[in-house]
Amino acid sequence: MADRRSGNIYAKIPAAKKKEMFRTLAQNKNLRIERIVSFGQATPENTWLKEPRDEWVIVLKGAAELRFQRTRRRVSLKEGDYILIPANTSHRVERTHQRKKTIWLAVHSA
């Protein structure tokens, strides 16, 4: 069995051409860390995401734009940019980079 305590965030990056790809890197009852790979995907129209936990995300490669329902705020993220999305905040991914993969690191806390 592979050691799940160490690895490389850029290892085995999937194509993600048809859908976003999620991989849990570490998890316990209070925390989940995942790598997300996007390639031009966006949240479907009229759909809002709402996580039951706080979610901190950083764009490691690529670019994306988020939109928040209540405030209508849009946030553009480029490589190195991060944001904390409080629990139960309705948001959506408006776009991800169309020509290269966007690699996110997401940390979900209790």
PASEBA-1860 file (N, C-alpha, C; in nm, 3 decimals):
! residues 110
1> MADRRSGN> 0.084/-0.118/0.000/0.000/0.000/0.000/0.088/0.124/0.000 ~ 0.050/0.226/-0.079/0.128/0.349/-0.087/0.115/0.430/0.042 ~ 0.219/0.500/0.076/0.219/0.588/0.194/0.141/0.713/0.160 ~ 0.028/0.737/0.225/-0.058/0.851/0.197/-0.016/0.976/0.273 ~ 0.093/0.968/0.352/0.139/1.083/0.430/0.233/1.172/0.351 ~ 0.280/1.125/0.238/0.370/1.208/0.157/0.344/1.181/0.010 ~ 0.388/1.271/-0.073/0.369/1.257/-0.217/0.404/1.387/-0.285 ~ 0.362/1.398/-0.410/0.388/1.518/-0.488/0.255/1.565/-0.547
9> IYAKIPAA> 0.219/1.689/-0.520/0.090/1.746/-0.564/0.074/1.740/-0.716 ~ 0.186/1.741/-0.789/0.182/1.742/-0.935/0.195/1.602/-0.997 ~ 0.205/1.499/-0.915/0.218/1.363/-0.967/0.085/1.312/-1.021 ~ 0.091/1.243/-1.132/-0.025/1.176/-1.191/-0.143/1.271/-1.210 ~ -0.118/1.385/-1.273/-0.224/1.482/-1.301/-0.313/1.424/-1.412 ~ -0.443/1.408/-1.384/-0.533/1.354/-1.486/-0.564/1.456/-1.595 ~ -0.615/1.409/-1.708/-0.648/1.496/-1.822/-0.758/1.596/-1.786 ~ -0.862/1.552/-1.717/-0.973/1.636/-1.672/-1.041/1.711/-1.786
17> KKKEMFRT> -1.041/1.654/-1.905/-1.101/1.723/-2.019/-1.254/1.715/-2.018 ~ -1.309/1.610/-1.962/-1.455/1.593/-1.961/-1.518/1.642/-1.831 ~ -1.447/1.627/-1.721/-1.501/1.671/-1.592/-1.386/1.700/-1.497 ~ -1.418/1.779/-1.393/-1.317/1.805/-1.290/-1.282/1.674/-1.221 ~ -1.157/1.665/-1.178/-1.110/1.544/-1.110/-1.069/1.581/-0.968 ~ -1.116/1.505/-0.871/-1.091/1.529/-0.729/-1.011/1.412/-0.673 ~ -0.910/1.444/-0.591/-0.833/1.339/-0.524/-0.809/1.383/-0.380 ~ -0.857/1.304/-0.285/-0.834/1.332/-0.144/-0.690/1.293/-0.110
25> LAQNKNLR> -0.616/1.390/-0.055/-0.476/1.368/-0.020/-0.460/1.330/0.126 ~ -0.547/1.384/0.211/-0.543/1.353/0.354/-0.681/1.383/0.411 ~ -0.718/1.306/0.514/-0.850/1.326/0.573/-0.855/1.268/0.714 ~ -0.925/1.341/0.801/-0.962/1.288/0.932/-1.096/1.350/0.967 ~ -1.143/1.333/1.091/-1.278/1.380/1.124/-1.291/1.533/1.120 ~ -1.182/1.607/1.129/-1.186/1.753/1.132/-1.133/1.822/1.007 ~ -1.079/1.744/0.913/-1.006/1.806/0.803/-1.008/1.716/0.680 ~ -1.023/1.777/0.562/-1.006/1.704/0.436/-0.925/1.794/0.343
33> IERIVSFG> -0.820/1.740/0.285/-0.736/1.811/0.190/-0.747/1.738/0.058 ~ -0.779/1.814/-0.048/-0.795/1.750/-0.178/-0.731/1.833/-0.288 ~ -0.691/1.761/-0.391/-0.642/1.825/-0.513/-0.757/1.819/-0.613 ~ -0.781/1.932/-0.678/-0.883/1.940/-0.782/-0.814/1.981/-0.911 ~ -0.845/1.911/-1.019/-0.790/1.945/-1.149/-0.907/1.980/-1.241 ~ -0.901/2.101/-1.299/-1.004/2.150/-1.392/-0.938/2.180/-1.525 ~ -1.018/2.173/-1.630/-0.969/2.209/-1.763/-1.085/2.272/-1.840 ~ -1.112/2.399/-1.810/-1.220/2.471/-1.877/-1.358/2.450/-1.816
41> QATPENTW> -1.369/2.373/-1.708/-1.499/2.349/-1.649/-1.549/2.468/-1.568 ~ -1.681/2.473/-1.551/-1.748/2.571/-1.467/-1.866/2.500/-1.401 ~ -1.916/2.556/-1.294/-2.036/2.502/-1.230/-2.153/2.520/-1.328 ~ -2.238/2.419/-1.344/-2.352/2.433/-1.435/-2.437/2.556/-1.403 ~ -2.494/2.618/-1.507/-2.579/2.736/-1.491/-2.686/2.712/-1.385 ~ -2.716/2.816/-1.310/-2.820/2.813/-1.205/-2.793/2.711/-1.095 ~ -2.669/2.666/-1.083/-2.630/2.574/-0.976/-2.536/2.646/-0.883 ~ -2.558/2.627/-0.753/-2.473/2.688/-0.651/-2.416/2.580/-0.563
49> LKEPRDEW> -2.289/2.593/-0.528/-2.221/2.501/-0.438/-2.232/2.557/-0.297 ~ -2.250/2.470/-0.200/-2.255/2.514/-0.060/-2.200/2.401/0.025 ~ -2.083/2.422/0.080/-2.016/2.320/0.161/-2.057/2.335/0.308 ~ -2.071/2.224/0.380/-2.106/2.232/0.522/-1.988/2.272/0.611 ~ -1.868/2.274/0.555/-1.747/2.313/0.628/-1.683/2.434/0.561 ~ -1.600/2.506/0.637/-1.519/2.611/0.576/-1.432/2.545/0.470 ~ -1.407/2.619/0.362/-1.323/2.568/0.254/-1.221/2.675/0.216 ~ -1.093/2.641/0.228/-0.985/2.728/0.187/-0.929/2.669/0.059
57> VIVLKGAA> -0.920/2.750/-0.048/-0.867/2.700/-0.174/-0.757/2.791/-0.225 ~ -0.661/2.730/-0.292/-0.553/2.804/-0.358/-0.538/2.747/-0.499 ~ -0.516/2.835/-0.595/-0.487/2.793/-0.732/-0.335/2.779/-0.744 ~ -0.291/2.657/-0.768/-0.148/2.631/-0.781/-0.100/2.651/-0.924 ~ -0.183/2.616/-1.021/-0.154/2.633/-1.163/-0.283/2.673/-1.231 ~ -0.275/2.754/-1.336/-0.394/2.791/-1.410/-0.461/2.914/-1.355 ~ -0.593/2.921/-1.376/-0.670/3.038/-1.331/-0.817/2.999/-1.321 ~ -0.891/3.078/-1.242/-1.033/3.051/-1.223/-1.103/3.179/-1.178
65> ELRFQRTR> -1.235/3.176/-1.187/-1.315/3.285/-1.134/-1.430/3.225/-1.054 ~ -1.449/3.275/-0.933/-1.559/3.233/-0.846/-1.662/3.344/-0.839 ~ -1.788/3.307/-0.814/-1.892/3.405/-0.791/-1.970/3.364/-0.667 ~ -2.008/3.461/-0.588/-2.081/3.437/-0.463/-2.225/3.486/-0.479 ~ -2.321/3.402/-0.439/-2.461/3.431/-0.464/-2.513/3.552/-0.387 ~ -2.495/3.555/-0.257/-2.555/3.660/-0.174/-2.503/3.799/-0.210 ~ -2.374/3.811/-0.228/-2.314/3.943/-0.254/-2.294/3.971/-0.403 ~ -2.311/3.868/-0.487/-2.285/3.878/-0.632/-2.138/3.909/-0.663
73> RRVSLKEG> -2.054/3.898/-0.563/-1.911/3.926/-0.578/-1.845/3.822/-0.667 ~ -1.755/3.868/-0.752/-1.674/3.780/-0.836/-1.529/3.794/-0.793 ~ -1.461/3.681/-0.788/-1.321/3.680/-0.747/-1.242/3.603/-0.852 ~ -1.147/3.671/-0.915/-1.057/3.607/-1.011/-0.936/3.555/-0.935 ~ -0.900/3.432/-0.962/-0.785/3.368/-0.897/-0.683/3.328/-1.002 ~ -0.560/3.369/-0.980/-0.450/3.326/-1.066/-0.354/3.243/-0.980 ~ -0.251/3.193/-1.039/-0.156/3.107/-0.966/-0.108/3.177/-0.839 ~ -0.123/3.108/-0.727/-0.081/3.160/-0.598/-0.191/3.228/-0.519
81> DYILIPAN> -0.303/3.261/-0.583/-0.413/3.326/-0.513/-0.494/3.225/-0.434 ~ -0.539/3.267/-0.315/-0.621/3.179/-0.232/-0.737/3.258/-0.173 ~ -0.837/3.182/-0.124/-0.955/3.243/-0.064/-1.015/3.147/0.037 ~ -1.071/3.202/0.143/-1.145/3.123/0.242/-1.294/3.142/0.213 ~ -1.363/3.031/0.191/-1.507/3.033/0.167/-1.572/2.978/0.294 ~ -1.642/3.063/0.371/-1.704/3.016/0.495/-1.809/2.908/0.468 ~ -1.830/2.822/0.567/-1.930/2.715/0.557/-2.065/2.774/0.516 ~ -2.139/2.699/0.436/-2.275/2.734/0.394/-2.283/2.863/0.312
89> TSHRVERT> -2.175/2.899/0.244/-2.174/3.014/0.155/-2.200/2.965/0.012 ~ -2.307/3.010/-0.048/-2.340/2.969/-0.185/-2.245/3.038/-0.282 ~ -2.179/2.955/-0.362/-2.081/3.005/-0.458/-2.077/2.913/-0.578 ~ -2.012/2.959/-0.682/-1.997/2.877/-0.802/-1.866/2.909/-0.872 ~ -1.818/2.816/-0.950/-1.701/2.839/-1.034/-1.754/2.889/-1.167 ~ -1.725/3.014/-1.198/-1.772/3.075/-1.323/-1.690/3.026/-1.442 ~ -1.561/3.007/-1.419/-1.475/2.960/-1.529/-1.345/2.908/-1.472 ~ -1.281/2.822/-1.549/-1.142/2.783/-1.525/-1.069/2.799/-1.658
97> HQRKKTIW> -0.938/2.799/-1.654/-0.856/2.824/-1.773/-0.898/2.730/-1.886 ~ -0.914/2.785/-2.006/-0.960/2.707/-2.122/-0.848/2.632/-2.194 ~ -0.724/2.677/-2.179/-0.614/2.619/-2.257/-0.513/2.539/-2.175 ~ -0.524/2.548/-2.042/-0.434/2.467/-1.960/-0.507/2.425/-1.833 ~ -0.455/2.322/-1.773/-0.518/2.269/-1.651/-0.506/2.368/-1.537 ~ -0.613/2.373/-1.458/-0.610/2.449/-1.334/-0.599/2.347/-1.222 ~ -0.497/2.363/-1.139/-0.475/2.273/-1.026/-0.501/2.351/-0.899 ~ -0.598/2.304/-0.823/-0.639/2.367/-0.698/-0.595/2.278/-0.581
105> LAVHSA> -0.573/2.338/-0.467/-0.561/2.265/-0.342/-0.673/2.318/-0.253 ~ -0.757/2.228/-0.204/-0.870/2.267/-0.120/-0.856/2.203/0.016 ~ -0.876/2.285/0.119/-0.870/2.237/0.257/-1.006/2.265/0.321 ~ -1.074/2.158/0.361/-1.207/2.166/0.423/-1.190/2.141/0.573 ~ -1.237/2.234/0.656/-1.220/2.218/0.802/-1.356/2.210/0.870 ~ -1.353/2.159/0.992/-1.478/2.146/1.070/-1.521/2.279/1.126
END
